[in-house]
């Protein structure tokens, strides 16, 4: 079954518009989730809403959202009143600006989406907007109402579609100075920097997301399986902290360990190669000796 879109509406650039559908680019369905249980009965628990003053249970029909304007003073908002709050971005993503992607700090990134044309009639307009951005190497900025909030959305070409990334507002992003200003300025010695650079060189590779797995979740799965089968619970050994206190010594040991790992691998390959070359030679020598003995017996 195809996933349901998170949002449907129109993508608009000046006077050009086309219907689009937006789907979440990520999924959390594979994550392990737990239910709250009664330890004594093994039954699931359910949440209930209770009036904070009277202690009475409140039925769903009597629940309403409230905004606190002062202590214990709330403005009640009915669901119909929220639905009546309509902005253009509720149904239309209008591209307001184009900017280089490098100008958008990744700390502003929030959630990722895939955007596709929603009918064949608008496919051409969709392609024009997509390819115009691709040719100029720009991303578009617009706004969209999602989950009860208007969000900034960054649009960029991705294959035959568009990728949309919602962005945090400026007031939501904390200033890094509050965290970094107390870090003392250190003068890094060149020899230490060279050693660290060599270590980095030994670990250079390419990003392959399939190499990374949630090892904590895997450990929880092992725990669940062991409990279900009545087996002893797994107790993985905690990593031992390093006793090296000298930074230069630690860098040297790290580099030696990295080179050693690669060296052992190379040595195994060389040994295997040498063995494969040695075996035919040994067989030829054995055949020569057997032939010599045969000739000797005939001569005798």
C-alpha positions as a printed Julia matrix, in Angstrom:
300×3 Matrix{Float64}:
   0.0     0.0     0.0
   1.37    3.43   -0.98
   2.02    5.78    1.94
  -0.48    8.53    2.6
   0.74   12.07    1.89
   1.42   14.32    4.86
   0.18   17.32    2.89
  -1.53   18.03   -0.43
  -1.87   21.39   -2.13
  -0.2    23.55   -4.73
   3.38   24.55   -5.52
   3.53   28.08   -6.87
   6.25   30.12   -8.57
   5.01   33.56   -9.6
   1.99   32.78  -11.85
   2.98   29.14  -12.43
   1.4    26.57  -10.12
   0.81   22.83  -10.01
  -0.84   20.39   -7.58
   1.64   18.45   -5.44
   1.67   15.87   -2.68
   4.24   15.77    0.11
   5.4    12.58    1.84
   7.66   12.11    4.84
  11.14   11.04    3.71
  11.85    9.14    6.91
  10.05    6.52    8.98
  10.12    5.58   12.65
   8.06    2.4    12.25
  11.13    0.17   12.69
  11.94    1.59   16.11
  11.17   -0.5    19.16
   8.29    0.9    21.18
   7.06   -0.14   24.61
   3.64   -0.09   26.27
   3.14    0.85   29.9
   2.1    -2.23   31.86
   0.89   -3.23   35.31
   3.78   -5.23   36.76
   1.43   -7.19   39.06
  -1.18   -8.25   36.47
   0.69   -7.98   33.17
  -2.17   -5.89   31.77
  -1.72   -2.8    29.63
  -2.39    0.59   31.19
  -4.5     3.29   29.56
  -4.3     7.02   30.02
  -7.24    9.01   31.28
  -7.84   12.73   31.54
  -8.86   13.87   35.03
 -10.13   17.29   36.04
  -7.31   18.79   38.12
  -9.77   20.4    40.57
 -12.68   17.96   40.89
 -10.8    14.72   40.22
 -13.54   13.58   37.81
 -12.83   11.71   34.58
 -13.44   13.91   31.5
 -14.98   12.37   28.36
 -13.45   13.15   24.97
 -16.52   15.2    24.01
 -15.84   17.56   26.91
 -12.14   18.1    26.19
 -11.02   21.34   24.57
  -7.7    23.09   24.02
  -6.83   25.97   26.3
  -4.13   28.66   26.17
  -2.9    30.01   29.51
  -2.81   33.82   29.38
  -2.2    34.23   33.12
  -1.84   31.87   36.07
  -4.93   29.61   36.06
  -6.55   31.86   33.42
  -7.17   30.09   30.11
  -8.68   31.01   26.76
 -10.59   27.99   25.4
 -10.23   27.27   21.68
 -12.73   25.01   19.9
 -11.52   22.62   17.12
 -13.78   24.39   14.59
 -12.17   27.73   15.44
  -8.71   26.34   14.7
  -9.92   24.93   11.38
 -11.16   28.37   10.43
  -7.64   29.78   10.75
  -6.7    29.66    7.06
  -3.47   31.0     5.57
  -2.45   30.78    1.93
   0.3    28.38    3.02
  -2.36   26.0     4.32
  -2.95   24.91    0.74
  -0.16   26.54   -1.29
   3.63   26.55   -1.05
   4.67   29.75   -2.79
   8.4    29.98   -3.48
   9.34   33.41   -2.16
  13.14   33.39   -2.47
  15.98   31.47   -4.09
  19.27   31.19   -2.23
  22.48   29.15   -2.45
  22.09   26.01   -0.35
  25.42   26.71    1.37
  23.86   29.77    3.02
  21.46   27.64    5.07
  23.15   26.43    8.24
  22.33   22.71    8.82
  21.41   23.54   12.43
  18.19   25.05   11.0
  17.17   21.75    9.34
  14.16   19.99   10.84
  12.21   17.29    8.94
  12.63   15.93    5.4
   9.94   15.31    2.79
   9.57   14.15   -0.81
   7.38   16.29   -3.06
   5.8    14.91   -6.25
   3.28   16.21   -8.8
  -0.25   15.19   -7.86
  -1.7    14.9   -11.37
  -0.5    14.59  -14.97
  -1.81   18.0   -15.95
   0.56   19.77  -13.56
   3.57   17.54  -14.29
   5.0    19.93  -16.9
   4.81   22.96  -14.6
   6.38   20.9   -11.83
   9.26   19.91  -14.14
   9.82   23.53  -15.2
  10.14   24.7   -11.58
  12.4    21.75  -10.69
  14.75   22.15  -13.65
  14.96   25.94  -13.3
  16.26   25.46   -9.75
  18.64   22.73  -10.91
  20.07   24.93  -13.7
  20.69   27.83  -11.34
  21.97   25.55   -8.54
  19.63   27.23   -6.1
  17.14   26.11   -3.45
  13.74   27.69   -3.0
  12.28   28.98    0.25
   8.56   28.99    0.96
   6.08   28.37    3.76
   3.69   25.54    4.51
   1.2    24.84    7.28
   1.94   21.42    8.81
   0.64   19.96   12.08
  -0.93   23.2    13.24
   2.06   25.45   12.52
   3.31   27.46    9.57
   6.82   26.3     8.77
   9.61   27.51    6.53
  10.35   24.91    3.87
  13.48   24.59    1.73
  12.88   23.05   -1.71
  15.59   21.49   -3.87
  15.66   19.22   -6.94
  16.09   15.52   -6.18
  15.97   13.17   -9.15
  12.59   13.51  -10.85
  11.03   15.14   -7.8
  11.76   17.69   -5.12
  13.1    17.31   -1.61
  11.53   19.53    1.02
  13.18   20.28    4.34
  11.31   22.2     7.01
  13.49   24.74    8.79
  13.48   26.04   12.33
  12.72   29.69   12.91
  15.53   31.93   14.02
  14.13   32.17   17.55
  14.11   28.38   17.85
  17.83   27.98   17.17
  20.07   28.6    20.17
  23.1    30.81   19.75
  26.26   28.68   19.9
  28.12   31.44   21.73
  26.32   30.51   24.94
  28.0    27.1    24.76
  31.33   27.83   23.11
  32.38   31.11   24.69
  33.87   29.44   27.8
  36.08   27.09   25.77
  39.66   28.16   26.28
  41.7    28.99   23.21
  44.42   26.39   22.73
  47.54   26.63   20.57
  47.83   23.27   18.84
  51.39   22.02   18.36
  52.25   21.19   14.76
  53.53   17.68   15.55
  50.28   16.85   17.35
  48.25   18.28   14.49
  50.26   16.23   11.99
  49.67   13.04   13.98
  45.93   13.72   14.24
  45.83   14.44   10.5
  47.53   11.09    9.8
  44.92    9.32   11.95
  42.17   11.03    9.95
  43.84    9.9     6.71
  43.68    6.26    7.87
  39.93    6.6     8.44
  38.97    8.46    5.24
  36.05    6.84    3.41
  32.64    7.58    1.9
  29.28    7.9     3.59
  27.38    4.61    3.35
  24.3     4.72    5.63
  23.99    0.93    5.46
  27.18    0.67    7.53
  25.47    2.24   10.52
  22.93    0.46   12.69
  21.23    1.27   15.96
  23.34   -1.0    18.17
  21.4     0.0    21.27
  18.15   -1.16   19.67
  19.83   -4.41   18.59
  20.9    -4.97   22.19
  17.33   -4.33   23.38
  16.05   -6.88   20.82
  18.55   -9.43   22.19
  17.28   -8.66   25.7
  13.65   -9.2    24.65
  14.47  -12.48   22.89
  16.4   -13.78   25.87
  13.58  -12.95   28.3
  10.99  -14.53   26.01
  13.04  -17.73   25.72
  13.8   -17.83   29.44
  17.53  -17.61   28.81
  20.11  -15.66   30.86
  20.09  -11.99   30.0
  22.98  -10.82   27.83
  25.54   -8.72   29.69
  27.87   -7.08   27.19
  31.14   -5.92   28.69
  31.45   -2.17   29.11
  34.39   -0.63   27.22
  37.4    -0.05   29.41
  38.62    3.53   29.61
  42.09    4.26   28.25
  44.83    4.79   30.81
  46.84    7.03   28.49
  47.04   10.52   29.96
  49.68   12.06   27.68
  48.03   13.48   24.55
  51.05   12.96   22.3
  51.39    9.37   23.54
  47.68    8.79   22.88
  47.98   10.14   19.34
  51.01    7.93   18.62
  49.3     4.83   19.97
  46.18    5.62   17.98
  48.18    5.97   14.78
  50.1     2.74   15.47
  46.85    0.91   16.12
  45.35    2.14   12.85
  48.46    1.3    10.86
  48.77   -2.04   12.67
  45.26   -3.01   11.68
  45.95   -2.21    8.05
  49.41   -3.79    8.28
  48.03   -7.08    9.57
  45.5    -7.13    6.76
  48.25   -6.48    4.2
  50.47   -9.1     5.8
  47.68  -11.67    5.61
  47.16  -10.86    1.94
  50.92  -11.07    1.24
  51.22  -14.36    3.11
  48.24  -15.77    1.23
  49.72  -14.6    -2.07
  53.14  -16.03   -1.21
  51.56  -19.34   -0.23
  49.63  -19.54   -3.47
  52.86  -18.96   -5.44
  54.82  -21.42   -3.3
  52.39  -24.33   -3.76
  52.91  -24.76   -7.54
  56.69  -24.53   -7.06
  56.57  -27.19   -4.36
  54.51  -29.44   -6.62
  57.0   -28.97   -9.47
  59.91  -29.85   -7.12
  58.12  -32.99   -5.9
  57.44  -34.09   -9.49
  61.1   -33.52  -10.43
  62.31  -35.64   -7.49
  59.9   -38.47   -8.38
  61.03  -38.38  -11.99
  64.71  -38.52  -10.98
  64.07  -41.55   -8.77
  62.22  -43.3   -11.62
  65.12  -42.7   -14.02
  67.58  -43.99  -11.42
  65.62  -47.21  -10.97
  65.51  -47.81  -14.73
  69.24  -47.12  -15.04
  69.94  -49.6   -12.22
